């Protein structure tokens, strides 16, 4: 992984860039000093090496005075290959340069030549097809000089950055003319063969063009800014004010065409093939493939595909020093379903003796994510052994959040909301990896057995045990409008079990008690929804617990009492450690592809499989703008790389090839629906991870309690805060606005 920046400084201002500049360049203009400020921040992303290169660009007369300067900057986090590859990397004799931030796990054939699940090496691995439009590539089949293994993997010990630089040099040689189109087309074809996330910039002196782009999902950050005089910067990170930068679209490659510096243009080379979920075959199957009815069914096939995705992301992580039982691989660990399954699969993929670091953060000593982390940690230890995991508990006080508020805000991106800040703050402190190591001794203590078996403690984190009802039949509204509520003058809600309006229905449910069947269209109690996109509702308060890191550190475990005084915690004050992992597995994609959000459950109850499909597609289409760029900037700010097994090419093809009814309701269909993310729950249960198999989705801002802390901090009340409010750092003196 690396941080990269490339910016152009024009000697003569230009009024406007030509071409498709409206797709790339933001409306607002930044001070050119912000470009250098952004480049100065790259060292946080790549502490192992850094590089800088400047080019003077003449005007129309070759050899004449400089009309512009191009600046290239890079920092490197060494993760692949036997040695660090400094950047920018020279591209053969043509003088070109490469800035690359990404991973090349393997090289796949073009879509028309791939196996059904997207990889020739995985034929028969899942037995489920996901077709795609056929396309051809001049770069396939690959020549022997590429040195690929039978599965398309790069040679052992090879640097993917150096390998890509060699391929780009070949593209340069195969495109001798000065046309940006020919080189861009070959670069596009090459990158569409790459299996892995990336963001890159390529300078081609022959064409006087800077090419840049990121993968189709946008898993690596790349943001753009411009100045009033026409200067342009492309960077992994933004500098303040970040609202004047924009996320680079993921629709293809872009180029700054500098052939005529008095009239520069932005060019666009679209991808040949759209992202999987934008293709006609996605969720279009009407029945499952026959292989899904054997060998354990869909969940077993899904487990094999996901296990392979985890394995390639934890194998051969280079760099750093692994001393004293430290680890190169970790994950952001809430103890929920997604992170616990990833922890288990990582332990299965890594050699014996390598430890997986589990990084857990809490902003309250009774945070639900701390409770679920401890429960799932116990299951992991029982299944794989205590030596395979190191649980690092980070307790973050409000004062520490305030001290780092400006640093976190810089990573959010344009138009950041309270939701963005809350998620980013939780990710930032978890990825920092500073905390106390949790002892396994608490698992044997009476206080923990009491806490972990008390229904009152588990009620807020486990799935609803009430019987699930099938989707109510559609109620036709009479021509004269909706019928009157049975208890008041308001109109009733179609499909309501009590033929009432929302308020009267809830009163009826409270009056009748839990024995009555829940109304399929009205929830039993009012719920404050802090956001409608990236989280579930804030659950009611539960019994206060003390699950602080100090209590769980060492062998004492807080003794047999269920509480621990603050004075005891302060006197202990053990020194914190810093996690050594350089790669962090992240569960992004599990909820979007498997239907884990509360709005997916609501859509399933009200609109069936079609409603689930519609909601999930909305989430997938905005994944690159709302989640991935922000999360990459946040995690990489601590010199670690986020990797996303759920967004693996084979995983996506497997999920997209399933009938939407099977994905939404499970094998029992609409008449006997399974819980959400049922394949993942079955995977967990099959490995003895019984706790997380029962846990419900809890958004990170609520599970860590950062939302509660932030809401009170900014508005004076938890209930006054809204996730959609524009976030203004208090140090800036700004006011929140809806």
C-alpha positions in Angstrom: 0.0 0.0 0.0 1.1 3.6 -0.4 0.0 7.1 -0.4 0.2 9.0 -3.7 -0.2 12.6 -4.9 0.3 14.2 -8.2 -0.4 17.9 -9.0 0.1 20.3 -11.8 1.1 23.9 -11.4 0.4 26.1 -14.4 2.4 29.3 -15.0 -0.4 30.9 -17.0 -3.9 30.5 -15.5 -6.6 28.8 -17.6 -10.2 29.7 -17.5 -11.6 26.1 -17.6 -10.5 22.6 -18.4 -12.0 21.1 -21.5 -13.3 17.6 -22.1 -15.1 15.8 -19.2 -13.8 18.0 -16.4 -17.2 18.2 -14.9 -17.0 14.5 -14.0 -13.8 14.9 -12.1 -13.0 18.5 -10.9 -15.0 19.9 -8.0 -16.9 23.1 -8.2 -15.1 24.8 -5.4 -11.4 25.9 -5.7 -8.6 25.3 -3.3 -5.5 27.3 -2.4 -2.6 25.6 -4.3 -0.8 25.4 -0.9 -3.4 22.7 0.0 -1.8 20.4 -2.6 1.5 20.4 -0.9 -0.2 20.1 2.5 -1.9 16.9 1.2 1.4 15.5 0.0 2.9 16.2 3.4 0.4 13.9 5.0 1.2 10.9 2.9 3.9 9.6 5.3 1.2 8.5 7.7 0.0 6.0 5.1 3.5 4.7 4.1 6.2 4.7 6.8 8.6 2.4 5.0 9.8 4.5 2.0 9.0 7.8 0.3 9.8 9.4 -3.0 9.4 12.7 -4.9 10.0 13.6 -8.5 9.3 16.9 -10.3 9.0 17.6 -14.0 9.1 20.9 -15.9 6.8 20.9 -18.9 7.6 23.2 -21.8 4.9 25.1 -23.7 4.2 24.7 -27.4 7.9 25.0 -28.3 9.8 21.9 -27.3 12.9 23.0 -25.4 11.4 26.4 -24.7 10.8 27.9 -21.2 8.7 25.8 -18.8 5.0 26.5 -18.9 4.1 24.2 -16.0 5.5 21.8 -13.4 4.2 18.3 -12.5 4.9 17.1 -9.0 4.8 13.4 -8.0 4.9 12.2 -4.4 4.6 8.8 -2.8 5.0 7.0 0.5 5.2 3.2 0.8 3.9 0.6 3.3 5.7 -2.6 2.4 3.3 -5.5 2.3 4.3 -7.6 -0.7 7.5 -8.8 -2.2 10.9 -9.6 -0.7 12.0 -6.0 -0.7 10.6 -2.5 -0.6 9.9 -1.0 -4.0 10.4 2.8 -3.8 8.1 5.0 -5.7 7.6 6.7 -8.2 8.7 3.7 -10.3 10.4 4.3 -13.7 8.6 2.7 -16.7 11.4 1.5 -19.0 13.3 3.9 -21.2 10.4 6.2 -22.0 10.7 8.2 -18.9 7.2 7.4 -17.6 6.5 7.0 -13.9 4.1 4.9 -11.8 2.5 5.7 -8.5 0.6 2.6 -7.3 -1.5 2.0 -4.2 -3.0 -1.5 -4.3 -2.7 -5.2 -4.2 -2.6 -7.6 -7.2 -3.7 -10.9 -5.7 -3.9 -12.6 -9.1 -4.4 -11.8 -12.8 -7.8 -13.0 -14.2 -8.8 -13.6 -17.8 -11.1 -11.1 -19.5 -14.8 -11.6 -18.6 -15.6 -13.9 -21.6 -12.7 -16.3 -20.7 -13.4 -16.6 -17.0 -15.0 -19.5 -15.2 -18.4 -19.1 -13.8 -17.2 -17.7 -10.4 -14.7 -15.3 -11.9 -11.4 -17.2 -11.7 -10.0 -20.0 -13.8 -8.3 -21.4 -10.7 -11.5 -21.8 -8.9 -13.4 -23.9 -11.4 -15.7 -26.1 -9.4 -14.9 -24.4 -6.1 -18.4 -23.2 -5.5 -20.3 -24.8 -8.3 -22.4 -21.8 -8.9 -22.4 -19.7 -12.0 -22.4 -15.9 -12.4 -22.3 -15.1 -16.1 -21.2 -11.8 -17.6 -21.0 -10.2 -21.0 -18.2 -11.6 -23.1 -15.4 -9.2 -24.0 -12.0 -9.6 -25.5 -8.6 -8.3 -24.6 -5.4 -7.8 -26.6 -3.5 -8.7 -23.5 -4.9 -12.2 -23.1 -3.7 -14.9 -23.0 -0.7 -13.4 -21.1 2.8 -14.0 -22.5 5.3 -16.2 -20.6 7.2 -13.0 -19.6 4.4 -12.1 -17.2 5.6 -15.1 -15.0 2.1 -16.0 -13.8 1.4 -19.2 -12.0 -1.4 -21.6 -13.0 -3.9 -19.8 -10.9 -2.9 -16.4 -12.3 -0.9 -15.6 -9.2 2.2 -13.4 -9.4 5.6 -15.1 -8.9 6.5 -15.9 -5.3 8.2 -13.0 -3.6 7.4 -10.6 -6.4 6.5 -7.0 -5.9 3.1 -6.3 -7.4 4.2 -2.6 -7.9 7.3 -3.7 -9.9 5.3 -6.3 -11.8 2.8 -3.7 -12.9 5.5 -1.2 -13.8 7.0 -3.8 -16.2 3.6 -4.4 -17.8 3.1 -0.6 -18.2 6.5 -0.4 -19.9 5.3 -3.0 -22.3 2.1 -1.0 -22.9 4.2 2.1 -23.6 6.3 0.1 -26.2 3.1 -1.3 -27.8 1.7 2.2 -28.2 4.4 4.2 -30.1 2.2 7.1 -31.1 1.5 10.2 -29.0 -2.2 9.5 -28.7 -3.6 9.3 -25.2 -6.4 7.0 -26.4 -4.3 4.1 -27.4 -2.3 4.0 -24.2 -5.3 4.6 -22.1 -7.1 1.6 -23.8 -4.2 -0.7 -23.1 -3.9 0.5 -19.5 -7.7 0.0 -19.1 -7.5 -3.6 -20.5 -4.6 -4.4 -18.2 -6.2 -3.1 -15.1 -9.4 -5.0 -15.8 -7.4 -8.2 -15.5 -6.2 -7.3 -12.0 -7.8 -9.1 -9.1 -7.4 -6.7 -6.2 -8.0 -3.1 -5.0 -6.0 -0.3 -6.5 -5.6 3.4 -7.0 -2.8 4.7 -9.3 -1.4 7.5 -11.3 0.8 7.1 -14.4 2.8 9.9 -16.1 3.5 9.4 -19.8 5.9 12.0 -21.1 5.5 10.9 -24.7 1.8 11.8 -24.5 2.2 14.6 -22.0 -0.7 13.0 -20.1 -1.2 12.0 -16.5 -3.5 8.9 -16.2 -5.2 8.1 -13.0 -8.0 6.0 -11.6 -9.1 3.4 -9.0 -10.8 0.1 -9.1 -14.5 -0.3 -9.9 -15.5 -0.6 -6.3 -13.4 2.3 -5.1 -11.6 0.4 -2.3 -8.7 2.7 -2.4 -9.1 6.5 -1.9 -8.4 9.0 -4.6 -9.6 12.6 -4.3 -9.3 15.6 -6.6 -9.0 19.3 -6.1 -8.4 22.3 -8.3 -7.3 25.9 -7.8 -8.8 29.1 -9.3 -6.0 29.3 -11.8 -6.6 25.8 -13.1 -4.0 23.8 -11.1 -5.1 20.3 -10.4 -4.2 17.8 -7.7 -4.9 14.1 -7.4 -4.2 12.5 -4.0 -4.9 9.7 -1.7 -5.7 12.2 1.1 -7.2 15.7 1.2 -6.0 18.7 3.0 -8.2 21.3 4.7 -10.7 22.5 3.7 -11.8 19.0 2.6 -15.1 20.2 1.3 -13.3 21.6 -1.7 -12.1 18.1 -2.7 -14.2 15.4 -4.5 -14.0 11.7 -4.6 -12.8 10.4 -8.0 -15.6 8.5 -9.8 -15.0 4.8 -10.4 -16.4 4.7 -13.9 -13.0 4.2 -15.6 -9.6 5.8 -16.1 -9.1 9.5 -16.4 -6.3 11.6 -17.9 -5.1 15.1 -17.7 -4.2 15.8 -21.4 -1.4 18.4 -21.3 -0.6 18.4 -25.0 -1.7 22.0 -25.2 -1.1 23.7 -21.8 -3.1 26.7 -22.9 -6.1 24.6 -23.4 -5.8 21.4 -21.2 -8.4 18.7 -21.1 -9.7 16.0 -18.9 -10.2 12.7 -20.7 -12.2 9.6 -19.8 -11.7 6.0 -20.8 -14.7 4.0 -19.4 -14.3 0.4 -18.2 -15.2 -2.3 -20.8 -17.3 -4.1 -18.3 -19.6 -2.6 -15.6 -19.4 -3.7 -12.0 -21.0 -7.0 -11.3 -24.1 -5.7 -9.7 -24.8 -3.3 -12.6 -25.0 -6.2 -15.1 -28.2 -7.9 -16.2 -27.3 -11.3 -14.8 -27.0 -10.0 -11.2 -29.7 -11.6 -9.0 -31.6 -12.6 -12.2 -31.5 -16.4 -11.6 -34.9 -17.9 -10.9 -33.6 -21.1 -9.4 -30.4 -22.1 -7.6 -27.7 -24.1 -9.5 -28.0 -27.8 -8.9 -24.7 -27.9 -7.0 -26.2 -25.7 -4.3 -28.6 -28.6 -3.4 -25.7 -30.9 -2.5 -22.4 -30.8 -0.6 -23.9 -28.8 2.2 -26.0 -26.4 0.1 -25.5 -22.7 -0.5 -24.1 -21.9 2.9 -21.3 -24.5 2.5 -20.5 -23.2 -1.0 -20.4 -19.7 0.3 -18.1 -20.7 3.1 -15.6 -22.1 0.6 -15.6 -19.0 -1.5 -15.3 -16.6 1.5 -12.5 -18.8 3.1 -10.5 -18.5 -0.2 -11.0 -14.7 -0.2 -9.7 -14.4 3.3 -6.8 -16.8 2.6 -5.3 -14.7 -0.3 -5.6 -11.5 1.9 -3.6 -12.9 4.9 -1.0 -14.9 3.0 2.5 -13.7 2.7 2.1 -10.3 4.3 5.6 -8.7 4.2 7.3 -5.9 6.1 7.7 -5.0 9.7 9.1 -7.1 12.5 7.2 -9.9 14.1 8.7 -10.1 17.5 7.4 -11.3 20.9 4.4 -13.0 19.4 3.3 -10.0 17.4 1.3 -10.3 14.2 1.1 -8.9 10.8 -2.6 -9.6 10.4 -5.5 -8.3 12.4 -9.0 -7.1 12.1 -11.4 -4.5 13.4 -13.3 -6.7 15.9 -16.8 -5.9 17.3 -17.5 -9.5 18.1 -20.5 -9.3 15.7 -21.2 -11.9 13.0 -19.0 -10.5 10.2 -15.9 -9.8 12.2 -16.0 -13.1 14.1 -16.3 -15.1 11.0 -13.4 -13.3 9.4 -11.3 -13.9 12.6 -12.1 -17.6 12.4 -11.3 -17.9 8.7 -8.0 -15.9 9.2 -6.9 -18.3 11.9 -7.7 -21.2 9.6 -5.7 -19.7 6.8 -2.6 -18.6 8.7 0.2 -21.0 9.6 0.2 -22.4 13.2 1.9 -20.1 15.6 0.8 -16.8 13.8 -1.4 -14.7 15.9 -4.5 -12.8 14.7 -4.9 -9.4 16.4 -8.5 -8.5 17.3 -8.9 -4.7 17.7 -11.9 -3.6 19.7 -12.8 -0.1 20.6 -15.4 1.3 23.1 -16.3 4.8 24.2 -18.3 3.5 27.2 -17.3 0.8 29.6 -20.7 -0.9 29.0 -20.6 -0.5 25.2 -22.5 -3.3 23.4 -19.5 -4.0 21.1 -17.4 -4.8 24.1 -19.9 -7.3 25.3 -20.2 -9.0 21.9 -16.4 -9.0 21.5 -15.9 -10.8 24.8 -18.6 -13.4 24.0 -17.2 -14.1 20.5 -13.6 -14.1 21.8 -14.6 -16.9 24.2 -16.0 -18.9 21.3 -12.8 -18.3 19.2 -10.5 -19.3 22.0 -12.6 -22.5 22.6 -12.5 -23.4 18.9 -8.9 -22.4 17.9 -7.0 -22.0 21.1 -5.9 -18.9 23.1 -2.6 -18.7 21.3 -4.2 -17.9 18.0 -5.7 -14.5 19.0 -4.7 -11.3 20.8 -7.7 -9.2 21.8 -6.6 -5.6 22.2 -9.2 -3.5 24.0 -9.1 0.3 23.4 -11.1 2.5 25.8 -11.4 6.0 24.5 -12.5 9.0 26.7 -14.3 12.0 25.4 -11.2 14.2 26.0 -9.2 12.0 23.6 -11.8 12.3 20.9 -11.8 16.0 21.2 -8.0 16.1 20.9 -8.1 14.1 17.7 -11.2 15.6 16.2 -9.5 17.8 13.6 -7.3 14.9 12.5 -10.4 12.7 12.0 -12.4 15.4 10.2 -9.6 15.8 7.7 -10.1 12.2 6.6 -13.9 12.3 6.1 -14.2 13.9 2.7 -16.6 16.4 1.3 -20.1 17.0 2.8 -19.3 15.0 6.0 -22.2 14.3 8.4 -22.3 13.3 12.0 -22.8 9.8 10.8 -19.5 10.0 8.9 -17.6 11.4 11.9 -19.0 8.8 14.3 -18.1 5.9 12.0 -14.7 7.4 11.2 -13.9 8.1 14.8 -14.7 4.5 15.8 -12.6 3.1 12.9 -9.7 5.6 13.6 -9.3 4.7 17.2 -9.7 0.9 16.6 -7.2 1.0 13.7 -4.8 2.9 15.9 -4.5 -0.3 17.9 -3.5 1.3 21.2 -5.0 -0.5 24.2 -4.7 -3.3 26.7 -4.4 -7.0 25.9 -7.4 -8.9 27.2 -6.5 -11.9 29.4 -8.4 -15.1 28.8 -8.7 -15.7 32.6 -12.0 -13.7 32.7 -13.7 -16.6 30.8 -13.4 -18.7 33.9 -14.6 -16.2 36.4 -18.0 -16.1 38.1 -18.7 -12.5 37.3 -18.3 -13.2 33.5 -20.5 -16.3 33.6 -23.2 -14.2 35.3 -22.9 -11.4 32.8 -22.7 -13.6 29.7 -25.8 -15.7 30.7 -28.0 -12.9 32.0 -30.9 -12.4 29.5 -31.1 -8.8 30.4 -27.6 -8.2 29.2 -28.0 -10.2 26.0 -31.5 -8.9 25.0 -30.0 -5.8 23.3 -27.5 -7.7 21.1 -29.3 -11.0 20.2 -31.8 -11.6 17.5 -35.5 -11.3 18.3 -36.7 -14.7 19.4 -40.3 -14.0 18.6 -41.8 -16.1 15.8 -41.3 -14.5 12.4 -44.3 -13.7 10.3 -44.6 -14.0 6.6 -45.1 -10.8 4.7 -48.7 -9.6 5.1 -50.9 -9.7 2.0 -51.2 -6.4 0.2 -54.2 -4.4 1.3 -56.1 -2.6 -1.3 -56.9 1.0 -0.4 -60.6 1.8 -1.2 -61.3 4.5 -3.7 -62.5 6.8 -1.0 -59.1 6.6 0.9 -57.9 4.6 3.8 -60.4 3.2 6.4 -60.7 5.0 9.7 -58.7 3.8 12.7 -60.7 1.7 15.1 -59.7 3.8 18.1 -59.4 7.4 16.8 -60.3 9.7 13.9 -57.1 9.2 11.9 -56.9 6.8 9.0 -55.6 3.3 9.7 -52.5 1.8 8.2 -53.1 -0.8 5.5 -52.1 -4.3 6.8 -52.2 -3.3 10.5 -53.1 -6.3 12.6 -55.3 -4.1 14.8 -56.8 -1.9 11.9 -55.4 1.2 13.6 -53.1 4.1 13.0 -49.5 3.8 14.2 -50.0 5.5 17.6 -53.1 3.4 18.5 -51.5 0.2 17.3 -48.6 0.7 19.5 -50.8 1.5 22.4 -52.7 -1.7 21.7 -49.5 -3.7 21.7 -48.3 -2.2 25.0 -51.7 -2.9 26.5 -51.9 -6.5 25.4 -48.3 -7.3 26.3 -45.7 -9.6 24.7 -48.1 -12.4 24.3 -49.8 -10.7 21.3 -48.4 -11.2 17.8 -46.4 -8.3 16.7 -48.0 -6.1 14.1 -46.3 -6.6 10.7 -46.3 -2.9 9.8 -45.9 -1.1 13.2 -43.0 -1.5 15.6 -43.9 -2.0 19.2 -42.3 1.1 20.5 -41.0 4.4 19.1 -37.4 4.3 18.1 -35.0 7.2 17.5 -33.4 6.6 14.1 -30.1 8.4 14.0 -29.6 7.4 10.3 -31.4 5.7 7.5 -28.4 4.5 5.6 -25.4 2.9 7.5 -26.9 1.7 10.7 -29.7 0.3 12.8 -31.7 2.0 15.4 -30.2 3.0 18.7 -31.3 0.2 21.2 -32.8 1.0 24.6 -30.3 1.3 27.5 -29.4 -1.9 29.2 -28.2 -2.7 32.7 -24.8 -0.9 33.3 -21.8 -3.1 33.1 -18.1 -2.6 33.7 -16.3 -4.2 30.7 -13.5 -1.8 30.7 -10.1 -2.7 29.3 -8.4 -2.2 32.7 -10.7 -4.7 34.3 -10.1 -7.3 31.7 -6.3 -6.8 31.4 -4.0 -9.2 33.3 -5.0 -12.1 35.5 -7.2 -10.4 38.0 -10.1 -9.8 35.6 -11.7 -7.5 38.2 -12.3 -10.3 40.7 -15.6 -11.9 41.3 -17.6 -8.7 41.6 -19.8 -7.5 38.8 -18.6 -3.9 39.3 -15.2 -2.3 39.6 -14.7 1.2 41.1 -13.1 3.9 39.2 -10.4 4.4 41.9 -9.3 0.8 41.4 -9.1 1.3 37.7 -7.1 4.5 38.0 -4.6 2.9 40.5 -4.0 0.0 38.1 -3.2 2.2 35.1 -1.3 -0.4 33.2 0.8 0.7 30.2 -0.9 0.4 26.8 0.5 -1.6 23.9 0.3 -0.9 20.2 -0.8 -3.6 17.8 1.7 -4.8 15.3 -0.6 -5.8 12.5 0.0 -4.1 9.2 -3.1 -5.6 7.4 -6.6 -5.3 8.9 -9.5 -7.3 7.6 -12.7 -5.3 7.4 -16.3 -6.6 7.0 -17.5 -4.0 4.6 -19.8 -5.5 2.0 -21.4 -8.2 4.2 -24.5 -6.1 5.1 -24.7 -4.6 1.6 -24.6 -7.9 -0.3 -26.3 -10.2 2.2 -29.1 -7.9 3.5 -27.9 -7.1 7.0 -29.3 -3.6 7.5 -32.6 -2.9 9.3 -34.1 -1.3 6.2 -33.4 -4.6 4.4 -35.5 -6.4 7.0 -38.2 -3.8 6.7 -38.2 -4.1 2.9 -38.4 -7.9 3.2 -41.4 -7.7 5.5 -43.3 -5.1 3.4 -42.2 -5.7 -0.2 -40.7 -9.2 -0.3 -37.6 -10.2 -2.2 -38.1 -7.3 -4.8 -37.9 -4.8 -2.0 -34.8 -6.3 -0.5 -33.2 -6.3 -4.0 -34.1 -2.6 -4.5 -32.6 -1.6 -1.2 -29.4 -3.6 -1.5 -28.8 -2.2 -5.0 -29.0 1.3 -3.6 -26.4 0.5 -1.0 -24.1 -1.1 -3.6 -24.3 1.8 -6.0 -23.2 4.3 -3.3 -20.6 2.1 -1.6 -17.7 4.0 -3.3 -19.0 7.4 -2.3 -20.2 6.8 1.2 -18.0 4.1 2.7 -14.8 2.8 1.0 -12.9 6.0 0.2 -13.5 7.3 3.7 -12.6 4.0 5.4 -9.4 3.6 3.4 -8.2 7.1 4.5 -9.1 6.4 8.1 -7.4 3.0 8.5 -4.4 4.0 6.4 -3.8 7.0 8.6 -2.1 4.6 11.1 0.1 2.9 8.5 -2.2 -0.1 8.1 -4.0 -1.4 5.1 -7.7 -2.3 5.1 -8.6 -5.4 3.1 -12.2 -6.5 2.3 -12.8 -10.2 1.8 -16.6 -9.7 1.3 -15.8 -7.6 -1.7 -13.6 -10.3 -3.4 -14.4 -10.9 -7.1 -15.4 -14.6 -6.5 -17.6 -13.7 -3.5 -19.4 -11.1 -5.5 -20.0 -13.4 -8.4 -21.3 -16.1 -6.1 -23.7 -13.9 -4.3 -24.9 -12.2 -7.5 -25.6 -15.6 -9.1 -28.1 -16.6 -6.3 -31.8 -16.2 -6.9 -32.9 -13.1 -4.9 -35.6 -15.1 -3.2 -33.1 -17.5 -1.8 -30.8 -14.7 -0.7 -33.6 -12.8 1.0 -35.6 -15.6 2.7 -33.3 -18.6 2.9 -34.0 -22.2 1.9 -37.4 -22.1 3.6 -38.7 -19.4 1.3 -41.1 -16.6 2.2 -43.3 -19.0 4.1 -40.5 -19.9 6.6 -37.9 -17.2 6.3 -34.4 -17.5 7.8 -32.7 -14.7 9.8 -30.9 -12.0 7.8 -27.4 -13.0 6.5 -28.5 -16.6 6.9 -25.5 -18.1 5.0 -23.1 -16.3 7.2 -24.9 -17.4 10.4 -24.8 -21.0 9.2 -21.1 -20.7 8.5 -20.5 -19.4 12.1 -22.7 -22.1 13.7 -20.9 -24.8 11.8 -17.6 -23.7 13.4 -19.0 -23.5 16.9 -19.3 -19.7 17.0 -22.7 -19.9 18.6 -22.7 -16.4 20.2 -22.1 -14.4 17.0 -24.5 -16.6 15.1 -27.3 -15.2 17.3 -26.1 -11.5 17.3 -28.1 -9.0 15.3 -26.6 -6.2 13.3 -25.5 -3.2 15.3 -24.0 -0.2 13.5 -20.5 0.7 14.7 -21.5 4.2 15.9 -24.1 2.6 18.3 -22.2 -0.5 19.2 -19.2 1.5 20.4 -21.3 4.3 21.9 -19.5 7.0 20.0 -22.8 8.3 18.6 -24.1 8.9 22.1 -20.9 10.6 23.2 -20.8 12.8 20.1 -24.5 13.7 20.2 -24.3 14.9 23.8 -21.0 16.7 23.0 -22.5 18.7 20.1 -26.2 19.1 21.0 -26.4 18.5 24.7 -28.7 15.5 24.3 -28.4 12.1 22.7 -31.9 12.4 21.2 -31.2 15.7 19.6 -28.4 14.4 17.5 -29.1 13.3 13.9 -26.7 11.3 11.7 -27.7 13.4 8.7 -26.6 16.7 10.3 -23.5 18.3 8.6 -20.6 17.8 10.9 -18.7 20.9 12.0 -15.7 20.5 14.3 -16.2 22.5 17.4 -12.8 24.0 17.2 -13.9 25.7 13.9 -16.7 27.5 15.6 -19.2 26.1 13.1 -22.8 25.3 13.8 -24.4 22.0 12.9 -27.1 22.2 10.2 -29.5 19.7 9.0 
